[in-house]
Amino acid sequence: MANTVLVLISVVAAAFLAIILAPLRYPEWIPPRWFRISADMVVMNATIYTSDPSLPFAQAMAVRDGRILRVGSYSSIKGLIGHGTSQLNLNGKVVVPGFIDSHVHLLFGGLQMAQVLLRGIKSREEFVRLVQEALRGKDVGEWILGGQWNNDNWGGDLPLSSWIDSITPDNPVWLSRTDGHMGLANSLALKIAGISNRTSDPVGGTIMKNLDGDPSGLLVDSAMKLVLAVIPEVSVKERRDALLRASKYAVSRGVTTVVDMGRFFPGASVHHVWHDFSDVYQWADSSGKMLIRVCLFFPLQTWSRLVDLIQGKGKVFSKWMHFGGVKAFADGSLGSNSALFYEICFHITQQATKTLRDILMKISASTLISTAYDNDPHNYGLQVTDMIWLQNATMHADKCRLQVAIHAIGDKANDILLDMYSNVASYNGLRDRRFRIEHCQHLVPESPKRFGKQLVIASVQPDHLLDDAEPAEKKLGIVRAQSGSYLFKSLFDSNATVAFGSDWPVADINPLGAIRTAIHRVPPGWENAWIPSERTTLDEAMKASTISAAYAAFLDKDLGSLSKAKYADFVVLPANSWDEFLENLPDIVLATYVNGNQVYP
């Protein structure tokens, strides 16, 4: 009798084990109904681009508890349909992973949506008119804030405080340039900040002055802190509203995750990001207000504080919030003439002979070698951070296993960071650190290979080239601009990890637009591509917006591809086949899902 019982137990155990292991040996296997796990939702009859090289395309996908249960053919999925399973029949529509924007300033963008918006204006008159309209309903002494102006849109002349002083005698004004590295203050704001003709330039910044030596109203990079320090802090309610406003806008564009660099730029307080984390993000997370996932970066100056936080909480704060690392700046921007460039466009490598180096250094800038900023020949940009401090802080942060991301626009700034990262990695030892350089807009020809060899992430924003193409050629000269600007294809060909973003509100949150820009590189009003050799393929651009963007922020275990066990974040596009999507990239998304739940429309 005992032997019979043992035999029965063994048979049942073997059968149970066979059922459990069957899906591993036979993916198409459908379990018996009594043992079946039901999906919460099944997406079917779709063209699913997964961003997963092991299964690039699929027809169906099952979701349970916010994660992907299975992806594949419909026959492999249908067994997961149960009594409570919702079925989403897309009639062939294209589905892609939720887009990841690798570089945004989320709350800053949300705040600007409620301020003076100067994006796209093309004249001084329009500039003044919009400021005057913003005065309606404002009390005496109340600040007028806003920005996103781009002087290249009206011929290049920079705005002056005199443009708006007569209409704003009782209200201080601060309006930031689209790149965030320059701003215009009216005379009242300058007075409140204590800026006069006797005020010296701070380290890493410039107070622009007229021919008489008086401040013009324009402050560049670190000089902006003089005005920013006297602007009243935005209320908690306004910042919370900004998060909700920005998140709704993001999902309307198909963005389900952002890497948030915070309200931190040259001249800004290092404390804003920490206040936003405690006052806004923790509030939204605990109260169920989060719509998108955020990966938060904090100022490098506060690296030790972030180490303490991660030791207590871990890098994954919740399914909505991750701690990314620390952010710093090496230079300014091209638009503000503060990106740091080499004095000559030849990159004199250490391998060059001394004779060749001496000859090149003696050649006049008026011959074949072009200087940085043709319109400002003695300016090569700004080094906005002390490099000794930057390397030491990076060394400490990296040793504590924090990811480091540093802003660099000019070719010299990028090479300085590549050298610095190499030194830090050698000193602290080999590991998976994923150093990042944010923007990487202008590089010397050898630099893309260095990104690939050193495994440095190139976090780029394709739509910036739409604004920069014409100004870059005017400022840098055609030869220099076309040989080293926005070298996306060179970075891909060098096996560098490239992550796409927007830098919103500098450029719009628009991943489909960024993908189109990377593929075609045709600025507004142009008939032909700018530097056509640097155009990317659709697959390269899609991966830079999904799985590579996730990898660039250590999020690839949970996000970036439509793969089993990852979060069910996906976007439905208005294309009926992949070929149609390739031939005619859409401008809109039909629907956005986060955790398998529809969040847009």
Secondary structure, 3 states (H helix, E strand, C coil): CHHHHHHHHHHHHHHHHHHHHHHHHCCCCCCCHHHCCCCCEEEECCEEECCCCCCCEECEEEEECCEEEEEECHHHHHHHCCCCCEEEECCCCEEEECEEEEEECHHHHHHHCCCEECCCCCCHHHHHHHHHHHCCCCCCCCCEEEEEECHHHHCCCCCCHHHCHHHCCCCCEEEEECCCCEEEECHHHHHHHCCCCCCCCCCCEEEEECCCCCEEEEEEEHHHHHHHCCCCCCCHHHHHHHHHHHHHHHHHCCEEEEEECCCCCCCCCCCHHHHHHHHHHHHHHHCCCCCCEEEEEEEHHHHHHHHHHHHHHCCECCCCEEEEEEEEECECCCCCCCCCCCCCCCCCCCCCCHHHHHHHHHCCCCCCCCCCCCCCCCCCCCECCCHHHHHHHHHHHHHCCCEEEEEECCHHHHHHHHHHHHHHHHHHCCCCCCCEEEECCECCCCHHHHHHHHCCEEEECCCHHHHHHHHHHHHHCHHHHHHHECCHHHHHHCCCCEEECCCECCCCCCHHHHHHHHHHCCCCCCCCCCCHHHCCCHHHHHHHCCHHHHHCCCCCCCCCCCCCCCECCEEEECCCCHHHHHHCCCCCCCEEEECCEEEEC
